[in-house]
Amino acid sequence: MQNSNVLVTGGAGYIGSHTCKQLAAQGYTPIVYDNLVHGNKEAVKWGPLIIGELADQDRIAKVIREHKIASVLHFAAFAYVGESVAFPEKYYRNNVAGTLSLLSTMRATAVKKIIFSSTCATYGVPKIVPISVDHPQHPINPYGRSKLVVEQILKDYAEAYGLQACVLRYFNAAGADPELEIGETHEPETHLIPNVIRAMRGELSHLDVFGSDYDTRDGSCIRDYVHVADLASAHVLALESLANSSNFTVYNLGNGEGHSVLEIIEMVEQLSGKKVPYKLAPRRAGDPSMLVADAQDACDKLAWKPKYHRLEDIVGTALAWAAKADHSS
């Protein structure tokens, strides 16, 4: 490991903050750069927090020089699918133009290594499940399209400028730090597991289950839930792989098995001993029936081994985080 200082854009967010913890555990110092629009200041515990925008190239250049940054983990993005449909300009300006601004600053300061936080939303409605990294990409919303555009930009920069870029396409991030130092806190909360827990605790009158007539084992959507700590470990492995990899690599991050919405509800009920009030609702436009990852490349080439792949472990840490938040409020 040459330079231990890593710039982490969006490092105050959910996946970014969990990755910062694992970076620190491996001897890196995460330098968090975040505008705190969706990030949480309290989640920045393992290095300094610099508040700023991706468009502020002078500020980012100053941070890179002052902290002698040699690599970047780029999480900073807007990530609400529904909002992206209503406000596409916001998503292209932040996710695409913001990344271009960051890359321009990296070129100006001779930083050549970047790990990019991408998404299975770049695939759109899958033709084949499980989804491999070479599956055709046909995103069906501006959020997925914005991430795909950035992937293509990174590939072009790798070819033209010698940028070393690794793209990590996540499936459904879930759970909380097993030691409960940090967890999942979104506003608004759109992820299924926290909302099932909120319904169980009476914070929601009920949970809407969108679609009960899909071609799945119980009629509800199936998704691949991957523990946030396992996503974090993949980022550290990807960072270390850049020393030996080609200029542009892509990996899927998922468990390779899917769980339905009704199975998530059942697991929360089983672990909490409480009922989850829910109502069956019509399908949402554009929701595929099943999204499951083929993440074999990440296992083979990054030596990535998810530690928390059981649904019980994922939901259990989410429940423990919710209980801790209760006691500390």
Backbone torsions as a table, in degrees:
resi	resn	phi	psi	omega
1	MET	NA	116.8	-175.1
2	GLN	-82.3	-73.8	-179.1
3	ASN	-104.2	126.9	-173.3
4	SER	-87.5	-6.2	179.9
5	ASN	-88.2	124.1	-178.0
6	VAL	-122.5	130.1	174.4
7	LEU	-81.6	124.8	-178.6
8	VAL	-118.2	98.9	177.6
9	THR	-77.1	135.3	-175.6
10	GLY	73.2	23.2	-176.0
11	GLY	-73.2	-6.0	175.1
12	ALA	-92.6	-0.1	179.8
13	GLY	-85.8	-175.4	-172.7
14	TYR	-61.4	-62.3	-177.1
15	ILE	-74.5	-37.4	179.6
16	GLY	-58.8	-43.5	-177.6
17	SER	-69.4	-38.1	176.7
18	HIS	-65.4	-34.8	177.8
19	THR	-68.9	-37.6	177.6
20	CYS	-58.9	-39.7	178.9
21	LYS	-60.9	-44.2	-178.5
22	GLN	-73.6	-32.1	173.7
23	LEU	-59.4	-46.5	-179.4
24	ALA	-62.4	-39.0	179.9
25	ALA	-64.9	-24.7	179.5
26	GLN	-96.4	10.5	174.4
27	GLY	94.0	3.7	176.1
28	TYR	-88.0	159.6	170.1
29	THR	-112.8	110.1	178.7
30	PRO	-78.3	122.3	175.6
31	ILE	-98.6	104.8	-172.3
32	VAL	-85.4	129.7	176.1
33	TYR	-121.9	115.0	-170.7
34	ASP	-152.6	142.9	176.9
35	ASN	-90.3	-3.2	177.3
36	LEU	62.3	19.6	173.6
37	VAL	-64.8	-44.3	175.6
38	HIS	-119.4	-7.6	-179.2
39	GLY	-82.6	166.2	-179.7
40	ASN	-120.2	119.9	180.0
41	LYS	-55.5	-36.3	-177.2
42	GLU	-66.4	-18.6	-178.3
43	ALA	-84.3	-5.4	-179.8
44	VAL	-94.1	100.8	-171.7
45	LYS	-125.0	-10.2	-168.9
46	TRP	-118.1	13.1	179.2
47	GLY	176.1	178.7	-176.6
48	PRO	-70.5	154.2	173.4
49	LEU	-111.1	124.1	173.3
50	ILE	-113.9	121.8	-178.1
51	ILE	-89.8	124.3	-178.8
52	GLY	-174.6	174.0	-178.6
53	GLU	-105.3	150.8	176.4
54	LEU	-62.4	-30.4	-178.1
55	ALA	-71.9	-15.2	-177.7
56	ASP	-84.8	81.1	-173.5
57	GLN	-64.3	-36.9	179.7
58	ASP	-62.2	-41.5	-178.9
59	ARG	-66.7	-44.2	179.5
60	ILE	-64.8	-41.5	179.2
61	ALA	-60.9	-39.9	178.9
62	LYS	-63.9	-42.1	178.6
63	VAL	-63.0	-44.7	-179.3
64	ILE	-60.6	-44.3	-178.0
65	ARG	-70.8	-45.3	-177.0
66	GLU	-62.7	-37.8	-175.9
67	HIS	-99.6	5.1	178.0
68	LYS	51.9	52.0	-177.7
69	ILE	-72.9	134.8	176.5
70	ALA	-116.6	-12.9	-179.3
71	SER	-150.0	156.4	-174.9
72	VAL	-128.7	134.9	167.1
73	LEU	-107.8	117.7	-169.2
74	HIS	-108.4	97.3	177.6
75	PHE	-101.2	-21.5	-168.8
76	ALA	-61.2	114.0	179.2
77	ALA	-168.4	155.1	167.3
78	PHE	-83.5	144.0	-169.4
79	ALA	-142.4	28.7	177.1
80	TYR	-102.5	114.0	-174.5
81	VAL	-59.0	-50.3	-178.2
82	GLY	-59.4	-42.4	178.9
83	GLU	-64.0	-36.2	-178.9
84	SER	-65.7	-32.4	177.8
85	VAL	-69.3	-40.8	-178.7
86	ALA	-76.0	-33.6	-174.6
87	PHE	-132.3	66.0	-176.1
88	PRO	-61.0	-34.7	-178.7
89	GLU	-59.0	-41.2	178.7
90	LYS	-56.3	-40.1	-176.4
91	TYR	-75.6	-41.4	178.6
92	TYR	-70.0	-36.9	179.8
93	ARG	-66.2	-45.5	-176.9
94	ASN	-78.3	-52.9	-171.1
95	ASN	-75.7	-38.6	-177.7
96	VAL	-92.5	-58.3	-178.6
97	ALA	-63.0	-37.2	178.0
98	GLY	-61.4	-42.2	178.7
99	THR	-67.2	-39.6	176.7
100	LEU	-59.2	-41.5	178.1
101	SER	-61.7	-44.9	177.6
102	LEU	-61.3	-45.0	-178.5
103	LEU	-64.8	-37.8	177.5
104	SER	-62.0	-41.7	178.6
105	THR	-67.2	-39.4	177.9
106	MET	-61.4	-42.1	178.4
107	ARG	-62.6	-42.1	-177.8
108	ALA	-66.7	-24.8	-177.6
109	THR	-109.7	11.2	175.4
110	ALA	61.0	35.1	173.0
111	VAL	-94.8	122.5	-169.5
112	LYS	-116.1	4.3	-176.0
113	LYS	-120.0	130.5	178.9
114	ILE	-145.6	136.0	170.3
115	ILE	-107.5	125.6	-174.9
116	PHE	-110.4	130.3	178.1
117	SER	-81.8	102.1	178.6
118	SER	-110.5	-160.8	-167.8
119	THR	-155.5	153.5	173.8
120	CYS	-68.7	-11.4	176.6
121	ALA	-64.2	-14.5	176.4
122	THR	-70.7	-19.5	-178.8
123	TYR	-80.7	-26.8	-174.5
124	GLY	72.9	-141.2	179.7
125	VAL	-83.4	116.4	-172.6
126	PRO	-71.1	145.6	174.3
127	LYS	-87.9	-31.3	-177.9
128	ILE	-133.5	135.4	175.9
129	VAL	-125.6	135.3	1.5
130	PRO	-68.6	158.3	-172.7
131	ILE	-92.6	120.3	178.0
132	SER	-91.9	166.3	-176.7
133	VAL	-65.9	-19.6	179.2
134	ASP	-96.9	11.0	175.2
135	HIS	-63.5	140.3	178.5
136	PRO	-55.0	144.2	-178.9
137	GLN	-106.9	112.9	178.6
138	HIS	-135.7	72.5	-176.6
139	PRO	-60.9	149.2	-173.9
140	ILE	-113.8	10.8	175.7
141	ASN	-148.6	160.7	-178.0
142	PRO	-60.2	-32.0	176.9
143	TYR	-59.7	-53.0	179.6
144	GLY	-62.3	-38.2	179.3
145	ARG	-66.6	-38.4	179.9
146	SER	-62.9	-38.8	179.3
147	LYS	-70.3	-37.8	178.7
148	LEU	-66.4	-40.4	177.1
149	VAL	-58.4	-44.1	180.0
150	VAL	-64.5	-41.1	176.2
151	GLU	-55.1	-44.4	-178.3
152	GLN	-67.8	-37.0	176.3
153	ILE	-61.4	-45.5	-179.1
154	LEU	-61.8	-40.4	178.7
155	LYS	-63.4	-42.7	178.4
156	ASP	-64.7	-40.6	178.4
157	TYR	-66.4	-35.8	178.0
158	ALA	-62.6	-42.4	-178.3
159	GLU	-72.6	-40.1	-173.9
160	ALA	-86.0	-36.8	-170.0
161	TYR	-118.2	0.9	179.8
162	GLY	75.4	18.6	175.3
163	LEU	-63.2	138.0	173.0
164	GLN	-100.4	110.2	-173.8
165	ALA	-124.4	136.4	173.7
166	CYS	-123.1	124.2	-179.2
167	VAL	-101.5	127.1	178.1
168	LEU	-115.0	113.3	179.7
169	ARG	-94.9	109.3	-179.4
170	TYR	-82.1	152.2	164.5
171	PHE	-96.4	-135.9	-171.2
172	ASN	-88.9	102.9	177.0
173	ALA	-64.7	138.0	-176.1
174	ALA	-155.4	164.8	176.1
175	GLY	87.0	-172.8	-178.4
176	ALA	-142.1	162.2	174.9
177	ASP	-47.8	122.9	-178.1
178	PRO	-58.0	-25.0	177.0
179	GLU	-89.7	0.3	173.6
180	LEU	61.3	29.1	173.2
181	GLU	-76.2	-30.8	177.6
182	ILE	-143.6	166.6	-179.7
183	GLY	-159.6	-155.1	-176.7
184	GLU	-101.1	118.6	178.6
185	THR	-139.9	100.0	178.4
186	HIS	-115.6	150.4	173.4
187	GLU	-140.9	106.9	1.6
188	PRO	-76.6	160.2	177.9
189	GLU	-92.3	119.7	-179.9
190	THR	-115.1	-9.9	-178.0
191	HIS	-75.0	144.6	-172.0
192	LEU	-64.3	-52.8	-171.2
193	ILE	-59.9	-47.2	176.6
194	PRO	-60.3	-34.3	-179.6
195	ASN	-74.0	-32.9	172.8
196	VAL	-62.9	-42.6	179.6
197	ILE	-64.7	-41.2	178.8
198	ARG	-62.2	-40.0	177.5
199	ALA	-65.7	-40.9	178.7
200	MET	-61.2	-35.9	-177.1
201	ARG	-87.0	-1.3	178.3
202	GLY	84.8	8.4	178.6
203	GLU	-78.4	-20.1	170.7
204	LEU	-119.8	145.0	178.8
205	SER	-64.2	-33.9	176.7
206	HIS	-167.7	167.7	175.1
207	LEU	-103.4	131.9	172.7
208	ASP	-85.1	124.5	174.1
209	VAL	-98.7	108.3	-173.1
210	PHE	-83.8	101.6	177.6
211	GLY	98.7	121.4	177.7
212	SER	-128.1	10.6	-176.2
213	ASP	-123.4	23.9	175.8
214	TYR	-73.1	159.2	178.3
215	ASP	-82.3	66.7	178.5
216	THR	-130.9	176.2	-172.3
217	ARG	-64.8	-26.6	177.8
218	ASP	-127.8	9.9	176.6
219	GLY	89.8	-12.2	178.8
220	SER	-101.0	161.9	-176.7
221	CYS	-59.9	144.8	175.7
222	ILE	-111.7	132.8	178.6
223	ARG	-132.9	158.3	179.0
224	ASP	-97.1	107.3	-178.6
225	TYR	-94.1	125.5	-178.5
226	VAL	-121.9	131.9	-175.0
227	HIS	-65.8	138.5	-175.6
228	VAL	-61.4	-31.9	177.8
229	ALA	-68.9	-32.6	175.9
230	ASP	-71.2	-38.4	173.1
231	LEU	-59.2	-43.9	-178.9
232	ALA	-60.4	-44.0	-178.9
233	SER	-63.9	-33.6	178.4
234	ALA	-64.5	-35.1	179.1
235	HIS	-65.9	-40.0	179.5
236	VAL	-66.4	-43.2	177.7
237	LEU	-63.1	-39.7	179.5
238	ALA	-64.9	-40.3	178.7
239	LEU	-61.1	-44.1	-178.9
240	GLU	-70.2	-27.0	-179.0
241	SER	-73.1	-20.4	-175.6
242	LEU	-61.8	-25.1	-179.7
243	ALA	-64.5	-27.9	-173.3
244	ASN	-118.5	1.3	-171.2
245	SER	-97.4	170.6	171.7
246	SER	-70.7	176.2	-172.4
247	ASN	-70.4	-22.6	-176.9
248	PHE	-140.7	118.1	179.3
249	THR	-132.1	153.1	-178.7
250	VAL	-135.7	136.4	176.3
251	TYR	-136.5	144.2	167.0
252	ASN	-86.4	144.4	175.0
253	LEU	-123.9	109.0	177.5
254	GLY	-163.2	174.4	-179.2
255	ASN	-88.5	-15.1	-179.6
256	GLY	82.3	7.8	174.2
257	GLU	-138.8	148.6	-175.5
258	GLY	-111.8	153.0	175.2
259	HIS	-129.6	140.5	-177.6
260	SER	-82.8	164.9	177.5
261	VAL	-58.6	-43.3	-178.5
262	LEU	-68.0	-30.7	176.4
263	GLU	-70.1	-34.3	175.4
264	ILE	-64.2	-45.2	178.4
265	ILE	-58.4	-45.6	-179.2
266	GLU	-61.3	-40.4	-179.7
267	MET	-67.5	-41.2	177.1
268	VAL	-61.5	-42.3	178.7
269	GLU	-63.9	-41.8	-178.2
270	GLN	-64.3	-44.6	-176.3
271	LEU	-78.3	-29.2	-176.3
272	SER	-94.9	-20.9	-175.3
273	GLY	73.3	14.8	-179.0
274	LYS	-125.3	152.8	179.3
275	LYS	-80.1	149.1	174.9
276	VAL	-107.6	114.3	176.8
277	PRO	-72.9	127.2	178.3
278	TYR	-144.4	159.1	177.1
279	LYS	-130.0	139.7	175.1
280	LEU	-77.1	131.6	-176.6
281	ALA	-127.8	165.2	178.5
282	PRO	-62.5	158.7	175.8
283	ARG	-59.0	151.4	169.7
284	ARG	-90.4	142.0	179.8
285	ALA	-58.8	132.1	173.9
286	GLY	85.9	-0.3	178.8
287	ASP	-79.4	113.0	175.0
288	PRO	-67.2	152.8	-178.9
289	SER	-69.3	-32.4	-174.4
290	MET	-147.2	129.8	173.3
291	LEU	-130.3	109.4	-179.8
292	VAL	-134.2	138.3	-174.3
293	ALA	-89.3	145.6	159.2
294	ASP	-101.9	102.6	-175.6
295	ALA	-106.9	22.7	-175.2
296	GLN	-60.3	-36.3	179.0
297	ASP	-58.3	-43.7	179.7
298	ALA	-64.8	-38.3	178.4
299	CYS	-66.4	-42.3	-176.3
300	ASP	-75.0	-47.5	-169.6
301	LYS	-92.3	-26.3	177.8
302	LEU	-103.1	-4.3	-173.4
303	ALA	56.3	39.4	-179.0
304	TRP	-84.7	128.8	178.5
305	LYS	-131.3	102.5	177.9
306	PRO	-57.4	128.7	-178.8
307	LYS	-90.1	-26.3	-172.4
308	TYR	-116.6	56.4	-172.4
309	HIS	-86.4	-15.1	178.8
310	ARG	-74.8	137.1	179.5
311	LEU	-57.4	-35.5	178.5
312	GLU	-58.8	-39.8	179.6
313	ASP	-69.4	-42.1	-177.8
314	ILE	-64.7	-52.3	-178.9
315	VAL	-67.5	-35.4	-179.9
316	GLY	-60.9	-41.6	179.3
317	THR	-70.3	-33.9	177.3
318	ALA	-65.1	-42.0	177.8
319	LEU	-64.9	-41.4	-179.9
320	ALA	-64.4	-39.0	178.2
321	TRP	-65.1	-42.5	178.2
322	ALA	-61.4	-40.6	179.3
323	ALA	-66.6	-39.5	179.1
324	LYS	-65.3	-42.6	179.4
325	ALA	-60.5	-34.9	176.6
326	ASP	-59.9	-47.7	-173.6
327	HIS	-74.2	-25.9	-177.4
328	SER	-91.7	-6.5	-178.3
329	SER	-90.3	NA	NA
